[in-house]
Amino acid sequence: MSGTRAYNFSAGPSMLPLEVLEEAARNLTDYNGCGQSVMEMSHRSKEFEGIIKDAETNLRALLDIPSGYRVLFLQGGGTLQFSMIPLNLMKSGKADYVITGSWAKKAASEAKKFGDVKIVASSEEATFTYIPKLSRGDFREDADYVHITYNNTIYGTRFPEVPDTGSIPLVADMSSCILSEPVDVSKFGLIYAGAQKNVGPAGMTIVIIREDLLGYAGKECPTYLDYTIHSENESLYNTPPCFAIYIAGEVFKHLLAQGGIQAMEKQNLEKAEMLYNYIEESRLYKCPVQKEDRSLMNVVFVTGDEALDKAFVSEAKTRGLINLGGHRSIGGMRASIYNAMPREGVKELIDFMKEFESNH
């Protein structure tokens, strides 16, 4: 494998577009002739002001974000949002959560520290292999918000449609699916996403929040955890994750040049269909997820034999197909096929799967 790039199926940090990495490498020590790296420049400089403003402009274009929403580039990963959301949005102290995986459970557990959390629905009894069916009447009328994890990285599920929460703000963790398919931002009160799966390197988190939800953090809320502070300071309250924002901005440019989210969705549907179709035809592999709820980004599968699963992951690595092990909590295999994973990578994986199956 020396000297060649592997096909990296990691759930995150994940593959980035090669063109973006090469462009960043060319500018690493001297960004656009300014004599310094983005890692060295002041976040108050005109150069970085251009970087962060362009990143927001291009993200707004990609997701068609309405004017009544603010875009924030924060730190702390998706995990910090588990606390920031209830600290900012729990006006009356009530929130409804839908549990569809480990991260949803962690988000609800954190929110319980700040108020009354109701678990509206859960698929835990079936090892999170499906998305619960939801209706408007499932949610409390006086809930401050409803929280969902839109795509479940570990278990390979996604919401097939946006739940109807009426006038209750819908909050969605889109860490592992943002920018992979069109989404109607106006149906959400707040969207958040850690960058390291489908946007850029670890260290930056995107928050898209409707403006009328700002300004409700209590006096006990730490200053840094108040969305209003970050909104008023245009994500520059303190030194932001400058290089991560820069790379994300380059990814946004790249996606626009590729045809935007619609083009990404077409590619992602094709890649996922290729892989799921082979798994369905196979006599060795099985995907435990209900068909209508299967993720486009994270494809989980097993052989039914733990030792064989481990052998699969080990042999795949020697072929340059890396990070195919399932999450440590459930084992098996997982192929994360984010935007940056080319069709050729999925084809190579399927070819290896066929060979492995014929040998076992």
Number of C-alpha atoms within 10 A of each C-alpha: 9 6 5 7 10 17 24 24 25 21 25 21 16 24 25 22 17 12 12 19 15 11 12 19 12 12 17 17 16 15 18 13 9 12 12 14 16 25 15 14 17 13 19 11 10 10 15 18 14 11 21 22 13 17 22 20 14 20 22 18 15 19 17 15 18 13 9 10 19 22 23 21 27 27 21 12 19 23 17 16 23 20 19 20 22 25 25 19 24 20 17 11 18 21 29 25 24 22 24 27 24 17 19 22 18 14 25 24 15 20 25 17 12 15 16 15 20 17 16 17 17 20 16 16 7 10 14 22 22 24 26 17 13 15 10 12 10 13 22 17 13 12 19 19 26 25 24 24 27 25 28 28 27 23 27 27 29 24 20 14 10 15 16 15 20 12 11 20 20 22 23 20 26 26 26 29 23 26 23 24 19 16 16 11 17 14 16 20 22 25 23 24 25 30 28 23 28 30 34 28 21 19 19 26 26 25 22 20 22 20 16 10 17 16 13 16 22 13 9 7 13 11 13 13 18 20 26 19 16 20 18 11 12 15 19 20 14 12 12 17 19 22 22 23 28 22 22 27 24 24 24 26 18 16 22 18 10 12 11 20 22 17 16 21 17 12 19 23 15 14 23 23 13 15 18 20 10 17 21 12 10 13 11 18 19 17 19 18 21 13 12 12 18 26 26 25 30 26 27 29 24 20 18 12 11 12 10 15 20 18 13 21 19 16 14 19 17 11 14 18 23 19 22 26 23 24 15 8 9 11 16 23 22 26 25 31 29 31 27 21 23 16 17 11 19 22 14 15 22 17 13 17 20 15 11 16 15 10 7 7
